[in-house]
């Protein structure tokens, strides 16, 4: 239900996976089979011995092969998780703002949404205090995600310790500098990313009104923006629905499994799934997948709100 056989073959080609995946001890597996091993490991909380019954390798060899493929995919394509501004042009940003405004958002300069994703992990032996999030009362790793209206996760930062505050993660991620350089409409006006109250307000970041003295209009504004921002939660849900193994706390053991690599590659593959299928987020922002937004400030050139193709998404950084 995640990828068909044809889609897997296309993905292997687009990801530029080498014909053979070699491990450090010299064993290897053909590209398509190694990729299927990885999908099987991420798709459900299988024991490695269960995957052994499918592919014939010993459990430790399956772990080595899938970890080698995880490292390859991440190193090859990690630039796509840090604001791919080659693809996200001012025209694309303008289409995003129109899509959000069309959903009755009161803010006409918002093009994206930012949120922190907490992924519970098994209680570690070491470093329990730094990984414990007192707000959610669990040990976890934290990731910062920025989601576009076409369903693509365009930025993923992390993992960081669960106790770190959202505003600190935002500062450490360097997103402000990227937005300062690129987040402009075609007419040169700055565009904003919308987040919750933890993020604060700047030229390129805006959050809801907070405090005891907010007016009725400000409360209505908060409600309207919250209805649109709900797509952030949908996105986190869809990543875990595709790769359910990431949602089993008992198997998410720090220093035993490469948890950061697994989640980062899962997000890259989630984006591939968005490119191949109509995600819930895109359907929310456009009732018809071929809806056109006519941008008058772009010489009336129609802009299509849709995810890129696999070939457009996975490209080599110059």
Secondary structure, DSSP 8 states (H G I E B T S, - for coil): ----HHHHHHHHHHTT--SEEE-TTS-EEEHHHHHHHHHHHHHS---HHHHHHHH-S-HHHHHHHHHHHHHHHHHHHGGGGB--TTTS-HHHHHHHHHHHHHTT-S-TTEEEEEEEEEEE----SS-HHHHEETTTTEEEEEEEEEEETTS-EEEEEEEEETTS-HHHHHHHHTHHHHHHHH-B-TTS-B-EEEE-TTS---SSEEE---STT--HHHHHHHHHHHHHHTHHHHHHHHHHHH-GGGG-GGG--TTTS-HHHHHHHHHHHHHHHHHHS--HHHHHH-SSTT-EEE-GGGTT-EEE-----HHHHS----
